[in-house]
Amino acid sequence: MLLDKIKNYSLILATQSPRRHSLMKGAGFDFKIIIPDNIEEIYPSGLSEPEVPIFLAELKASWFDGKLKKDEIVITADTIVAIDGMVLGKPNGFNEAFSMLQRLSGRSHDVVTAVCLCNNQIKKTFSSVSKVYFRHLSNQEIEYYINSFQPYDKAGAYGAQEWIGFVGIEKIEGSYFNVMGFPIHQFYAELEKFIEPNIS
């Protein structure tokens, strides 16, 4: 069982996201939190939508290059919302959040999360895609949600686990936890594969 195997390792979760913290704890993992500093989440133009979170997750992981002990494994992640060929990250204030949710209203969009695992020798990155269908949201509902929940730390300006998810999401194709920002089921399987070569 992975939880037994992982006891020989020290997991470092490099994210401030309380959703990711909660999902890791819920899956039984012990970890410490170290947040990379001075990381500008800027990506090159020309990347496809799925490539953007992969680039950003690996960028965050690169902060740990040369800093890890043999038994340490770092976990970084990045989530984006993609619609109309656009990548929606975290909104910069009320107006941008409002515009994002208006764009998502009554339509489907993709949520892509990339996760990078690295130790002092190798990096492994994987990603998960979920399709989310929103019913039509009135401007009043959007304004209520933003004012009540301040979703400025969330890609696409919403959290599926909050009010807007309860009343607005009609259907999800793929992992619900991926929409929350961390595909924990896939992470569990990928982490097991990641540590297998190191187990004697």
Secondary structure, 3 states (H helix, E strand, C coil): CHHHHHHHCEEEECCCCHHHHHHHHHCCCCCEECCCCCCCCCCCCCCCCCHHHHHHHHHHHHCCCCCCCCCEEEEEEEEEEEECCEEECCCCCHHHHHHHHHHHCCCEEEEEEEEEEECCCCEEEEEEEEEEEECCCCHHHHHHHHHHHCCCCCHHHCCCCCHHHHHHEEEEECCHHHHHCCCHHHHHHHHHHHHHHHCC
